[in-house]
Amino acid sequence: MIVYLLYNKRTSAERLMAEFNDRLQREQLETELLDADTPRGIQLAESYDIVGRPAVLILKTDGALVQVWQGEDSLPAPSDVAYLARQ
C-alpha cells in the first residue's frame, strides 16, 4: 500500500504535511508527498474525488482506495494511517 499526502504549496498545510510525512516514514510506510497543483496531484484528486486539502489517501497497489481523509480538521493520527496501511 502507499499513502499519498496531498497539499497546496505556500500554505500552512505544506509544513503540516511535511511533518506528517516524516512521522509516517518513521513508521516505515511508503509515502508520496504531492503538491495538489502539479499534474500528478490534479490527476490523483480527480481520480478519487478529493476536494479538501490537505488530504491523506491510502491506496492498494492496484489503485483501490482504502481510506481518505480531507481537510486540516479531519487529518488522522499517524498511528491510524499506519494501522490501515498495514492491513
N, C-alpha and C positions, 0 to 999 in steps of 0.2 A: 504494500500500500504506500501511497505517497500523500503527504499533507501539503496543500497549497495555501499560501498566505497572500491574500490579495489586498492591496492598499493603494492609496494615492500618494505620490511623491509630494514633498514640501507641505505636508500636513502633520498634525500631531500623531497621526496613525503611523507615519513612517518609522519613527523611533520606537513606538509601541510594538510594531510588528517585527522590527529587527531584534528587539529584546525577546519577544515571544519565540522567534525563530531560534535564537541562541539556546533558550530553555528546552525547546523540542529536540535540538541536535544533541544536547547533553543526555537526552533520553534515547539517543541513537536511532532517531526516526529519520526517514528520508523526507526532506522538506524542499520546497521551492518558494522563494520569496519573489512575488511578482508585482510590478507596478501595473495598476489597472488600466493605464493609458497606453501600454505597449500593445503591439498586435497580439502577442500571446495572452496578455491579460484580458484584452477585449474578447478574444475568442473563448477563453475559459468562462468569463462572465456570461456571455451569450449562450454558451452550451448548457450551462447549469442554472440559468435564470437568476444570476446574482445581481441584485440591485443595491444592496447595502455595502458600505465599505467602512472599516476593513471587514474582510471575510476570511473564514477558515474553512477549507474543504478537505475532506478525507475521501480519496478515490482508490478503488481497487486498481490493480494493474491493467485490467481490461477497460477502465474508464467508468465503471459503475460507481455511482455516488453512494457513499456510506453515510456521511453526515455533513451538514453545512451549518455554519453559524454566520450571521450577518449583522453588522453594526457593532460599534465600540461597546455598547452596553450589553451585548449578547455574547461576548467572547468567552470561550470556555476556559477552564483551568487546564494548564498543560498536562496535568495527570489524566484528565478526562480524554484529551486527544490521544495521549499515549495508549491508554487502555483500549480505545476503539480502534486505533491503527494497528494494534497487535492481534486483533480478533481474526 
